[in-house]
Amino acid sequence: MAGDNKFGDSGYNDKDEQIKEMVQWILDNVGQVPLHFSRFFPMHKLDAGVTPEKTLERAATIAEEMGMDYVYVGNIRHEKENTFCHNCKHLLIKRNGYQVEKFDIVKKGKDYHCPSCATKIPLAGMEFVG
């Protein structure tokens, strides 16, 4: 039952202040990078609960409100496994697990842009996409 594990209702590192501290550190020391919050599943004899979807959503909201442009929720089927333009929120990359179902990005020279608002989209590893 949720909340009945010995680690308590919040787990180890999912309190709002911990998330805010981590996001601020990333912004201060690394800058704008994709940030992934992944659902935890206990294995073998670990007495801990599965990360609730609401916890992942709360963490993603905190990161976005603090200024992170590309925040993802993973290890769960969720709208936030997709990539949206950080300016106009146009759906750029639609994913279903490890499958890409839609890729809607315009290439101009060496750069990639949102087809809706022309904002430059920072993508890495795109040498195989024309």
PEMO-V388544 format. One record per pair of residues at least 6 apart in sequence whose ideal C-beta (glycine too) atoms are under 7 Angstrom apart, sorted by the first residue. I is the first residue (numbers start at 1). J is the second residue. D is the distance in Angstrom with one decimal. If there is no record, write none. Layout:
i;j;d
I;J;D
I;J;D
//
This chain:
i;j;d
2;49;5.8
2;52;7.0
3;9;4.4
5;47;5.3
5;48;5.0
5;49;5.1
6;47;5.7
7;48;5.3
11;48;6.9
11;51;6.9
14;55;5.2
14;59;6.6
16;62;6.4
19;59;5.0
19;62;5.0
20;62;6.0
20;66;6.7
23;62;6.6
23;63;4.8
23;66;4.9
23;68;6.2
24;66;6.7
26;33;6.8
26;35;6.6
27;66;6.9
27;67;6.3
32;69;5.4
34;70;4.5
34;72;6.4
35;63;5.5
35;68;5.2
35;70;6.9
35;71;5.0
35;72;7.0
36;72;4.7
36;74;5.2
37;56;5.0
37;59;4.6
37;60;5.8
37;73;5.5
37;74;7.0
38;74;4.4
38;75;4.4
39;50;6.8
39;51;4.6
39;56;6.1
39;74;6.9
39;75;3.9
39;76;4.6
40;50;6.6
40;51;4.4
41;50;5.5
42;48;4.5
53;76;6.3
56;73;4.6
56;76;6.8
57;73;6.8
60;71;4.7
60;73;5.5
60;80;5.6
63;71;4.6
64;71;5.3
69;86;3.7
70;83;6.7
70;86;6.7
71;80;6.8
72;80;5.6
72;81;6.1
73;80;3.9
73;81;6.4
74;81;6.3
81;95;4.9
82;91;6.1
82;93;6.1
82;94;5.2
82;95;5.6
83;92;4.7
83;93;3.9
84;90;6.5
84;91;5.8
84;92;6.2
85;92;5.8
85;114;4.0
85;116;6.5
85;117;6.4
85;119;5.7
85;121;6.7
87;114;6.6
87;117;5.3
87;119;4.0
88;114;6.4
88;116;5.2
88;117;4.1
88;119;6.9
90;114;5.5
90;116;3.9
90;117;6.9
91;102;6.9
91;104;6.7
92;104;5.6
92;105;5.4
92;114;6.5
92;121;6.5
93;100;6.2
93;102;6.8
93;103;5.7
94;101;4.6
94;102;3.8
95;101;6.7
104;115;5.8
105;112;4.9
105;115;6.9
105;121;6.0
106;112;7.0
106;113;4.8
106;115;4.8
107;130;6.9
111;120;5.6
112;121;4.7
112;123;4.9
112;126;6.5
113;119;6.4
113;120;5.7
113;121;6.1
114;121;5.9
//
